[in-house]
Amino acid sequence: MKSVLIAYYTKTGSTKETAQLIEKTLKEAGLNAEAKAVSDDLSPADYDACIIGGPVNGMQWVPQAAQFASKWAEILKTKKTVLFCLSYIYLTGGSFWKNSIAKILKPFADSTDAMETAVFGGRVEGPLPAPMRFIFGIKRDSPLDLVNHEGIAAWAKELAPRLQDGD
């Protein structure tokens, strides 16, 4: 049975929820998956595959997820690696911001030879101030929670056989 580390960093809990949903879905598909928060003593070395996730903050992947991917890049190149981020603006903002967020994971995908990247919707804790909505092109009545659990589970279910395939 293939083992998969789902290493995540969360600020508000939505990335943890996402990692746990991916873990559950991969387990249902027959993989030995573990969702764990990134830390100094967490290593992908003992796993067959690694999924790394974190939110977008300040138009960048959070430093904790980025540093984990960078620290272990050489080991990740020898494993099936997948990267994901959560972003509220990706689903609600204007096209400039969507295009910018779509490229956030590329440097990390290149340095780890990641087989795939994904951007999922995120959540904000309260309504955004008018100037921020204007800058990002977000409508006033946009929902605060854009985490699509069904879509994430479907993505993980499609990913599972690719993680199981030997190489």
C-alpha positions as a Markdown table, in Angstrom:
| # | Residue | x | y | z |
|---|---|---|---|---|
| 1 | Met | 0.0 | 0.0 | 0.0 |
| 2 | Lys | 1.4 | 3.4 | -1.0 |
| 3 | Ser | 1.9 | 5.9 | 1.7 |
| 4 | Val | 1.1 | 9.6 | 1.2 |
| 5 | Leu | 2.0 | 12.5 | 3.3 |
| 6 | Ile | -0.4 | 15.5 | 3.1 |
| 7 | Ala | 1.7 | 18.3 | 4.7 |
| 8 | Tyr | -0.2 | 21.5 | 5.3 |
| 9 | Tyr | -0.1 | 24.9 | 6.9 |
| 10 | Thr | -3.3 | 26.6 | 7.9 |
| 11 | Lys | -4.1 | 30.0 | 9.2 |
| 12 | Thr | -7.9 | 29.8 | 9.7 |
| 13 | Gly | -8.5 | 26.1 | 9.6 |
| 14 | Ser | -9.7 | 25.8 | 6.0 |
| 15 | Thr | -6.4 | 24.2 | 4.7 |
| 16 | Lys | -6.5 | 21.7 | 7.6 |
| 17 | Glu | -10.0 | 20.8 | 6.6 |
| 18 | Thr | -8.9 | 20.4 | 3.0 |
| 19 | Ala | -5.9 | 18.2 | 4.0 |
| 20 | Gln | -8.1 | 16.0 | 6.1 |
| 21 | Leu | -10.7 | 15.7 | 3.3 |
| 22 | Ile | -7.9 | 14.7 | 0.9 |
| 23 | Glu | -6.6 | 12.2 | 3.5 |
| 24 | Lys | -10.1 | 10.6 | 4.0 |
| 25 | Thr | -10.6 | 10.4 | 0.2 |
| 26 | Leu | -7.2 | 8.8 | -0.4 |
| 27 | Lys | -7.8 | 6.3 | 2.4 |
| 28 | Glu | -11.1 | 5.3 | 0.9 |
| 29 | Ala | -9.2 | 4.7 | -2.4 |
| 30 | Gly | -6.8 | 2.3 | -0.6 |
| 31 | Leu | -3.9 | 4.5 | 0.1 |
| 32 | Asn | -2.2 | 5.0 | 3.5 |
| 33 | Ala | -2.6 | 8.7 | 3.8 |
| 34 | Glu | -1.7 | 11.0 | 6.7 |
| 35 | Ala | -2.5 | 14.7 | 7.0 |
| 36 | Lys | 0.0 | 16.5 | 9.2 |
| 37 | Ala | 0.8 | 20.2 | 9.9 |
| 38 | Val | 4.2 | 21.3 | 8.5 |
| 39 | Ser | 6.8 | 21.4 | 11.2 |
| 40 | Asp | 10.6 | 21.2 | 11.6 |
| 41 | Asp | 10.6 | 17.5 | 12.3 |
| 42 | Leu | 8.2 | 16.5 | 9.5 |
| 43 | Ser | 9.9 | 14.8 | 6.6 |
| 44 | Pro | 8.5 | 13.4 | 3.3 |
| 45 | Ala | 11.4 | 10.9 | 3.2 |
| 46 | Asp | 9.4 | 8.0 | 4.6 |
| 47 | Tyr | 6.5 | 8.3 | 2.2 |
| 48 | Asp | 5.9 | 7.2 | -1.4 |
| 49 | Ala | 4.2 | 10.5 | -2.3 |
| 50 | Cys | 3.7 | 13.9 | -0.8 |
| 51 | Ile | 1.0 | 16.5 | -1.1 |
| 52 | Ile | 1.8 | 20.0 | 0.2 |
| 53 | Gly | -0.9 | 22.6 | 0.8 |
| 54 | Gly | -1.3 | 26.1 | 2.2 |
| 55 | Pro | -3.3 | 29.2 | 1.7 |
| 56 | Val | -2.4 | 32.2 | -0.4 |
| 57 | Asn | -1.6 | 35.2 | 1.7 |
| 58 | Gly | -0.4 | 38.5 | 0.4 |
| 59 | Met | -0.5 | 37.1 | -3.2 |
| 60 | Gln | 2.0 | 34.4 | -2.2 |
| 61 | Trp | 1.9 | 30.9 | -1.0 |
| 62 | Val | 2.3 | 31.1 | 2.8 |
| 63 | Pro | 5.9 | 31.0 | 3.8 |
| 64 | Gln | 5.5 | 27.8 | 5.9 |
| 65 | Ala | 4.3 | 25.7 | 3.0 |
| 66 | Ala | 6.8 | 27.3 | 0.6 |
| 67 | Gln | 9.7 | 26.7 | 3.0 |
| 68 | Phe | 8.6 | 23.1 | 3.5 |
| 69 | Ala | 8.6 | 22.5 | -0.3 |
| 70 | Ser | 11.9 | 24.2 | -0.8 |
| 71 | Lys | 13.6 | 22.5 | 2.2 |
| 72 | Trp | 12.7 | 19.0 | 0.9 |
| 73 | Ala | 12.8 | 19.8 | -2.9 |
| 74 | Glu | 15.6 | 17.2 | -3.6 |
| 75 | Ile | 13.7 | 14.4 | -1.8 |
| 76 | Leu | 10.4 | 15.5 | -3.4 |
| 77 | Lys | 11.9 | 15.1 | -6.9 |
| 78 | Thr | 12.2 | 11.4 | -6.2 |
| 79 | Lys | 8.5 | 11.1 | -5.2 |
| 80 | Lys | 5.1 | 11.7 | -6.6 |
| 81 | Thr | 4.5 | 15.3 | -5.4 |
| 82 | Val | 1.4 | 17.4 | -5.6 |
| 83 | Leu | 1.0 | 21.0 | -4.5 |
| 84 | Phe | -2.2 | 22.9 | -3.7 |
| 85 | Cys | -3.2 | 26.3 | -2.4 |
| 86 | Leu | -6.5 | 27.8 | -1.2 |
| 87 | Ser | -7.5 | 31.3 | -2.3 |
| 88 | Tyr | -10.7 | 33.2 | -1.7 |
| 89 | Ile | -9.7 | 35.8 | -4.4 |
| 90 | Tyr | -9.1 | 33.1 | -7.0 |
| 91 | Leu | -12.8 | 32.4 | -7.2 |
| 92 | Thr | -14.1 | 35.9 | -6.6 |
| 93 | Gly | -11.5 | 38.3 | -7.9 |
| 94 | Gly | -10.9 | 39.8 | -11.3 |
| 95 | Ser | -9.0 | 38.0 | -14.1 |
| 96 | Phe | -5.7 | 39.7 | -13.3 |
| 97 | Trp | -5.7 | 38.3 | -9.8 |
| 98 | Lys | -7.0 | 34.9 | -10.9 |
| 99 | Asn | -4.1 | 34.6 | -13.4 |
| 100 | Ser | -1.6 | 35.8 | -10.8 |
| 101 | Ile | -2.8 | 33.2 | -8.3 |
| 102 | Ala | -2.8 | 30.5 | -10.9 |
| 103 | Lys | 1.0 | 31.0 | -11.2 |
| 104 | Ile | 1.9 | 31.1 | -7.5 |
| 105 | Leu | 2.8 | 27.4 | -7.3 |
| 106 | Lys | 4.8 | 27.2 | -10.5 |
| 107 | Pro | 8.3 | 27.9 | -9.0 |
| 108 | Phe | 7.7 | 25.2 | -6.3 |
| 109 | Ala | 6.3 | 22.8 | -8.9 |
| 110 | Asp | 9.4 | 23.3 | -11.0 |
| 111 | Ser | 11.8 | 22.9 | -8.0 |
| 112 | Thr | 10.1 | 19.7 | -6.8 |
| 113 | Asp | 9.1 | 18.2 | -10.2 |
| 114 | Ala | 5.5 | 18.2 | -9.0 |
| 115 | Met | 3.2 | 16.1 | -11.1 |
| 116 | Glu | 0.3 | 18.4 | -10.4 |
| 117 | Thr | -0.8 | 21.6 | -8.8 |
| 118 | Ala | -4.3 | 22.7 | -7.8 |
| 119 | Val | -6.0 | 25.9 | -6.6 |
| 120 | Phe | -9.1 | 25.6 | -4.5 |
| 121 | Gly | -11.5 | 28.2 | -3.2 |
| 122 | Gly | -10.8 | 29.6 | 0.3 |
| 123 | Arg | -12.7 | 31.3 | 3.1 |
| 124 | Val | -12.6 | 34.8 | 4.7 |
| 125 | Glu | -13.6 | 35.4 | 8.2 |
| 126 | Gly | -15.7 | 38.5 | 7.5 |
| 127 | Pro | -16.8 | 40.8 | 4.7 |
| 128 | Leu | -13.8 | 42.5 | 3.0 |
| 129 | Pro | -13.5 | 46.3 | 3.3 |
| 130 | Ala | -14.8 | 48.2 | 0.3 |
| 131 | Pro | -11.3 | 49.3 | -0.9 |
| 132 | Met | -10.1 | 45.7 | -0.8 |
| 133 | Arg | -13.1 | 44.5 | -2.8 |
| 134 | Phe | -12.5 | 47.3 | -5.3 |
| 135 | Ile | -8.8 | 46.4 | -5.8 |
| 136 | Phe | -9.5 | 42.7 | -6.2 |
| 137 | Gly | -12.7 | 43.1 | -8.2 |
| 138 | Ile | -14.8 | 41.2 | -5.6 |
| 139 | Lys | -18.6 | 41.8 | -5.6 |
| 140 | Arg | -20.1 | 43.0 | -2.3 |
| 141 | Asp | -22.5 | 40.1 | -2.0 |
| 142 | Ser | -19.8 | 37.3 | -2.6 |
| 143 | Pro | -20.2 | 34.4 | -0.2 |
| 144 | Leu | -17.5 | 34.3 | 2.6 |
| 145 | Asp | -16.9 | 30.6 | 2.3 |
| 146 | Leu | -15.9 | 29.3 | -1.1 |
| 147 | Val | -14.3 | 26.0 | 0.0 |
| 148 | Asn | -15.9 | 23.3 | -2.3 |
| 149 | His | -15.7 | 20.1 | -0.3 |
| 150 | Glu | -17.3 | 18.0 | -3.1 |
| 151 | Gly | -14.9 | 19.4 | -5.7 |
| 152 | Ile | -11.9 | 18.7 | -3.5 |
| 153 | Ala | -13.0 | 15.2 | -2.8 |
| 154 | Ala | -13.6 | 14.6 | -6.5 |
| 155 | Trp | -10.1 | 15.9 | -7.3 |
| 156 | Ala | -8.5 | 13.7 | -4.7 |
| 157 | Lys | -10.5 | 10.6 | -5.9 |
| 158 | Glu | -9.2 | 11.3 | -9.5 |
| 159 | Leu | -5.6 | 11.8 | -8.1 |
| 160 | Ala | -5.6 | 8.5 | -6.1 |
| 161 | Pro | -4.9 | 6.0 | -8.9 |
| 162 | Arg | -2.1 | 8.2 | -10.2 |
| 163 | Leu | -0.5 | 8.1 | -6.7 |
| 164 | Gln | -0.9 | 4.3 | -6.6 |
| 165 | Asp | 0.7 | 3.6 | -9.9 |
| 166 | Gly | 4.2 | 2.3 | -9.5 |
| 167 | Asp | 7.3 | 3.8 | -11.2 |
